[in-house]
């Protein structure tokens, strides 16, 4: 039997989890979006290497407003949470 590993979980992209949210108008997060961000998305994001994060941020398949918002949140958080490459 395989053991459960949270590090193998990939949450849905923010625009998939919250299709009605316009990232270009986001300020501080509140409610369900804040909970999901703090407990699902951000732990996943922090588990990525610098290279994986850059690939994600440069992927044109991801809406530009969400790429910019993730980049902004990363800048606020600082680089001290990065996983080793």
Steps between C-alpha positions, in 0.01 A plus 500: 500500500634843405530767762316829453732788414366857498800608293360304206175698498467776245215740569295638213627824354357809671282594201361144493426494873346849492380564143299806597795683655680766299862487618570848364262640761627303798648669801516314826344155501189423705257217561514179301768630265726592790452159662570314174803719426657450844426129536508368142662729248780663701638176650502354148673812362764486773572136418607596147860574413599844370513355147152349529362829626655689210357250252156544656525879494608501136239253376274688256224246568460659843299824504732800523309658788546185709868473411546860611307442822701190592820691426383786721416263785839336464672838520309580821592163649869537416737235376563334837228240441653351186551127481845376409554446127 
